[in-house]
Amino acid sequence: MRVKVCGMTQLEQVRQLDEMGVDFAGFIFYQRSPRFVGRFLTGQKLKQEKLHLGKVGVFVNAGYDELMKEVDEYGLDMVQLHGDETPRFCERVANYITVIKVFRLGDNDPVEWIIKPFEDYSDMFLFDTEGAGYGGTGKKFNWDMLKDKAINKLFFLSGGIEPSDAGQLKIFAKEPVAKKLFSIDINSKFETNPGVKDLGKVKEFVGKLKT
């Protein structure tokens, strides 16, 4: 099972994630986030690193030109659109780079109806917990709500995932809908401070998921 660690701010920690076999590192380009990468890490430094993991840029309602500038400066491999982006905007970006469209869901939301307009215009989905404002909430996502849904895109599973969830995630991975489960996305529950990961917890979690 693939793992993405989001909210990275320290180059040395990115290197260590790469060494432990993490598949993706997420970098947040939303200035209101305490994990805003622009305060910690230049594009030049990240771009020159020889990494095996994929670099995912997280954006919230960014303009097209601004987004593309960061994609080039940081050498991003994918973008994760976490705001109110339209299908047309997703399509425009997807002509250049892989697009992950984020959906922040409540327990009673009509999932299939919400995702349908984006099926032809983004490459992957990410499911997170509903909350005020933008960005991740750190609240637990009820992934059981996806079990009976028809999801035709590869997807990331996010939303308050913590170290103790590895066993339940492996059980969920046996559900029919999980044939499209592309990666688990972790962040705040694996931190000592915003943007600073507890790499021991990450390593243990990755080991449990991948065995």
C-alpha positions as CSV (number, residue, x, y, z in Angstrom):
1,M,0.0,0.0,0.0
2,R,1.4,3.4,-1.0
3,V,1.9,6.2,1.6
4,K,1.9,10.0,1.1
5,V,3.2,12.1,3.9
6,C,1.9,15.6,3.6
7,G,2.9,19.0,5.0
8,M,6.6,18.6,4.6
9,T,8.8,21.6,5.5
10,Q,12.3,20.1,6.2
11,L,14.5,18.8,3.4
12,E,16.4,16.4,5.7
13,Q,13.1,14.8,6.7
14,V,12.1,14.5,3.0
15,R,15.4,12.7,2.4
16,Q,14.6,10.3,5.3
17,L,11.1,9.6,4.0
18,D,12.6,8.7,0.7
19,E,15.1,6.3,2.3
20,M,12.3,4.5,4.3
21,G,10.3,3.9,1.2
22,V,7.5,6.5,1.5
23,D,5.9,7.0,-2.0
24,F,4.9,10.6,-2.0
25,A,5.8,13.8,0.0
26,G,3.2,16.6,0.0
27,F,4.2,20.3,0.1
28,I,1.6,22.9,1.0
29,F,1.5,26.1,-1.1
30,Y,-1.4,27.7,0.8
31,Q,0.0,30.7,2.6
32,R,-2.4,30.6,5.5
33,S,-1.2,27.1,6.5
34,P,1.4,26.8,9.3
35,R,3.0,24.2,6.9
36,F,3.3,26.7,4.0
37,V,6.4,25.4,2.3
38,G,7.5,28.8,1.0
39,R,8.5,29.8,4.5
40,F,10.8,26.9,4.9
41,L,12.2,25.5,1.6
42,T,13.1,27.0,-1.7
43,G,12.2,25.4,-5.0
44,Q,15.9,25.4,-6.0
45,K,16.9,23.2,-3.0
46,L,14.0,20.7,-3.5
47,K,14.4,20.5,-7.2
48,Q,18.1,19.6,-7.1
49,E,17.5,16.7,-4.7
50,K,17.6,13.2,-6.4
51,L,14.5,11.7,-4.9
52,H,12.6,8.5,-5.7
53,L,9.4,9.6,-4.1
54,G,6.9,11.8,-5.9
55,K,6.5,15.5,-5.0
56,V,2.9,16.6,-4.6
57,G,2.1,20.3,-4.4
58,V,-1.1,21.2,-2.4
59,F,-2.9,24.3,-3.6
60,V,-6.1,26.1,-2.6
61,N,-7.8,28.2,-5.2
62,A,-4.5,29.2,-6.8
63,G,-4.5,31.0,-10.1
64,Y,-3.3,29.0,-13.1
65,D,-0.1,31.0,-13.7
66,E,0.8,31.0,-10.0
67,L,0.3,27.2,-9.8
68,M,2.3,26.5,-12.9
69,K,5.2,28.8,-11.6
70,E,5.4,26.7,-8.4
71,V,5.2,23.4,-10.3
72,D,8.2,24.4,-12.4
73,E,10.2,26.0,-9.5
74,Y,9.8,23.1,-7.2
75,G,9.9,20.3,-9.8
76,L,6.5,18.9,-8.7
77,D,5.2,15.6,-10.1
78,M,1.6,16.1,-9.1
79,V,-0.8,18.8,-7.8
80,Q,-3.5,18.3,-5.2
81,L,-6.3,20.9,-5.6
82,H,-7.9,21.5,-2.2
83,G,-10.2,24.4,-2.8
84,D,-13.2,25.3,-5.0
85,E,-11.5,24.5,-8.3
86,T,-13.9,23.8,-11.2
87,P,-13.8,20.8,-13.5
88,R,-12.6,23.1,-16.3
89,F,-9.7,24.4,-14.2
90,C,-8.8,20.8,-13.3
91,E,-8.8,19.9,-16.9
92,R,-6.6,22.8,-17.8
93,V,-4.0,21.9,-15.2
94,A,-4.2,18.2,-16.0
95,N,-3.1,19.0,-19.5
96,Y,0.3,19.7,-18.0
97,I,0.6,17.7,-14.7
98,T,-1.2,14.9,-12.8
99,V,-4.2,16.4,-10.9
100,I,-5.6,15.1,-7.6
101,K,-8.9,16.7,-6.8
102,V,-9.8,16.8,-3.1
103,F,-13.3,16.2,-1.7
104,R,-14.1,17.1,1.9
105,L,-17.0,14.9,2.9
106,G,-19.6,14.7,5.6
107,D,-21.2,11.5,6.6
108,N,-24.4,12.1,4.7
109,D,-22.9,13.7,1.5
110,P,-23.9,12.1,-1.8
111,V,-20.4,11.0,-2.7
112,E,-21.1,9.8,-6.3
113,W,-23.0,12.9,-7.2
114,I,-20.3,15.2,-5.8
115,I,-17.4,13.5,-7.6
116,K,-19.2,12.9,-11.0
117,P,-18.5,16.4,-12.6
118,F,-14.8,15.8,-12.0
119,E,-14.4,12.3,-13.3
120,D,-13.4,13.2,-16.8
121,Y,-11.3,16.3,-15.8
122,S,-8.9,15.1,-13.0
123,D,-6.6,12.1,-12.8
124,M,-7.2,11.1,-9.2
125,F,-9.3,11.9,-6.2
126,L,-8.6,12.4,-2.5
127,F,-11.2,12.0,0.2
128,D,-10.9,14.1,3.4
129,T,-13.1,15.2,6.3
130,E,-15.5,18.1,6.0
131,G,-14.5,21.1,8.0
132,A,-14.5,24.9,8.2
133,G,-12.1,26.8,6.0
134,Y,-9.6,25.1,3.6
135,G,-6.9,22.5,4.0
136,G,-6.9,19.4,6.2
137,T,-8.9,19.3,9.4
138,G,-7.1,16.6,11.3
139,K,-10.5,15.1,12.0
140,K,-11.1,11.4,11.5
141,F,-12.6,10.6,8.1
142,N,-15.2,7.8,8.1
143,W,-13.9,5.8,5.3
144,D,-16.7,3.2,5.8
145,M,-19.0,5.7,3.9
146,L,-17.1,4.8,0.7
147,K,-17.7,1.0,0.9
148,D,-20.8,0.8,-1.2
149,K,-19.9,3.6,-3.6
150,A,-19.0,3.4,-7.3
151,I,-15.6,5.2,-7.5
152,N,-14.1,5.0,-10.9
153,K,-10.9,6.9,-10.2
154,L,-7.8,6.0,-8.3
155,F,-8.0,7.8,-4.9
156,F,-6.0,8.8,-1.9
157,L,-7.6,8.3,1.6
158,S,-6.9,11.1,4.1
159,G,-8.5,12.7,7.1
160,G,-7.0,12.4,10.6
161,I,-5.3,9.0,9.9
162,E,-3.1,8.1,12.9
163,P,-0.5,5.5,13.8
164,S,-3.0,3.1,15.3
165,D,-5.1,3.0,12.1
166,A,-2.8,0.7,10.1
167,G,-4.8,-2.5,11.0
168,Q,-8.2,-1.0,10.1
169,L,-6.8,0.4,6.8
170,K,-5.6,-3.0,5.8
171,I,-9.1,-4.4,6.5
172,F,-10.6,-1.6,4.4
173,A,-8.2,-2.4,1.6
174,K,-10.0,-5.7,1.1
175,E,-13.3,-3.9,0.3
176,P,-14.3,-3.9,-3.4
177,V,-14.1,-0.1,-3.5
178,A,-10.5,-0.3,-2.4
179,K,-9.5,-1.7,-5.8
180,K,-9.1,2.0,-6.6
181,L,-7.3,2.9,-3.4
182,F,-4.0,4.4,-4.6
183,S,-2.5,5.7,-1.5
184,I,-2.9,6.6,2.2
185,D,-2.3,10.2,3.1
186,I,-1.0,11.1,6.5
187,N,-0.1,14.4,8.1
188,S,-0.8,16.0,11.5
189,K,-1.2,12.8,13.6
190,F,2.4,12.0,12.8
191,E,3.9,15.4,13.9
192,T,5.7,16.8,16.9
193,N,5.0,20.4,15.6
194,P,3.3,21.6,12.5
195,G,5.5,20.6,9.5
196,V,7.9,18.5,11.7
197,K,7.2,14.8,11.5
198,D,7.8,12.1,14.1
199,L,9.7,9.9,11.7
200,G,9.7,7.0,14.1
201,K,5.9,6.9,14.0
202,V,6.0,7.3,10.2
203,K,8.4,4.4,9.8
204,E,6.4,2.1,12.0
205,F,3.2,2.9,10.2
206,V,4.7,2.4,6.8
207,G,6.2,-0.9,7.9
208,K,2.8,-2.2,9.1
209,L,1.0,-1.1,5.9
210,K,3.5,-2.6,3.5
211,T,3.7,-6.0,5.2
